[in-house]
Amino acid sequence: MIELFMWVVLGLLGIQLLILALLIGWKRRDLADERVIEETLATLRPQFREYIEGTREMEPALPPGKKHRFKLMETMLDEFSAEDFSEMQFLKIHRLAEKYLAEPYRLILKKGQWAERVNALYFIEDFRLFSLKEDVYQHFLRINKRDEEYRQCIRVCATLQEVRLMDAAIENRSLSFGMIKELLHRLEDDLLKVTAERMQVKEDISENMLNAFITFSGERRMALLFPFVEQKLRDERKEVRLKAMSSLCHYGKMTDPSILLEFYDSEHWQERMYAAKLTGACRFEQYKQNLVDLLSDNVWWVRFAGAENIKVFKGGNAILEQVSIEHTDAYARDIAKHMLTREGGELA
């Protein structure tokens, strides 16, 4: 019995030693490969830099063996893409990526492990490999789990201007507000316009998509999206109207200022507040008295917005001084005094 136990122990020890030997062998092989790649990169980097910069006419030749070509080019082009090259020079980097990396990435998307696929997606976006647009979109359709691979895949689709992605984003209620804004920042003007048009005709739009699109439009002050944003002032949903008002504050303009009149008396204090902000952002002189009226509002934030935006007008401080002394409403007098002194101003 003891002999059997010893044989079992020796057998397990032998297996562990074998595994250890294999691990050491794999590590040595990996280190040897890394050493070869680094040595080759040291030789090729200056040659490819000269080619990209235009001082070398012919593309440098790669080593005859194909074993390390992919890693060599991926590492080198990734380094170059982070440098300050001209547009024409970046075009050369892109062409090299298409030539040496596009096909390996295509295979990785189909057969690679999760980490390999995610890594490939990041590089596809960085190198803007438009030849893989269909492959990336089909991969997006195959992903079931809402993890980093899914999120990066839709980022890549947006970067590659995949119009079908925006149809999915318009209807997909699982995409967060922040994620949608990430996508929108990757879109070119033509696709943004197409997206706005499709949102106009589709009824089943996710709330996150609508709110993100309105917010993004104002932050970028995109003229082509201004009519879409202004139209949302008439939306039946309060949150959508508020997003539109906030966005228009960034634009600093309205085609029909009279729309504001109904917001000064809104039952929702947030709309009264944004009406004050929008009046100041657009410099609507004709509505200064409406701002004075808001100084008597029963919500502090509305009073504050009214006073703050009176100050943006010429003679605004004089108006506040008069209110602080003569107004019959204590709320109005207090907020006027607060606004005059909060930035070091002095009462007359």
Secondary structure as UniProt FT lines:
FT   HELIX           2..53
FT   TURN            67..68
FT   HELIX           69..81
FT   HELIX           87..100
FT   HELIX           102..111
FT   HELIX           114..127
FT   HELIX           130..132
FT   HELIX           133..142
FT   HELIX           148..159
FT   TURN            160..161
FT   HELIX           163..171
FT   TURN            173..174
FT   HELIX           177..186
FT   HELIX           189..201
FT   HELIX           207..220
FT   HELIX           223..225
FT   HELIX           226..231
FT   HELIX           232..234
FT   HELIX           238..251
FT   HELIX           257..260
FT   HELIX           261..264
FT   HELIX           269..282
FT   HELIX           285..287
FT   HELIX           288..294
FT   TURN            295..296
FT   HELIX           300..310
FT   TURN            311..312
FT   TURN            314..315
FT   HELIX           316..326
FT   HELIX           330..341
FT   TURN            342..343
//
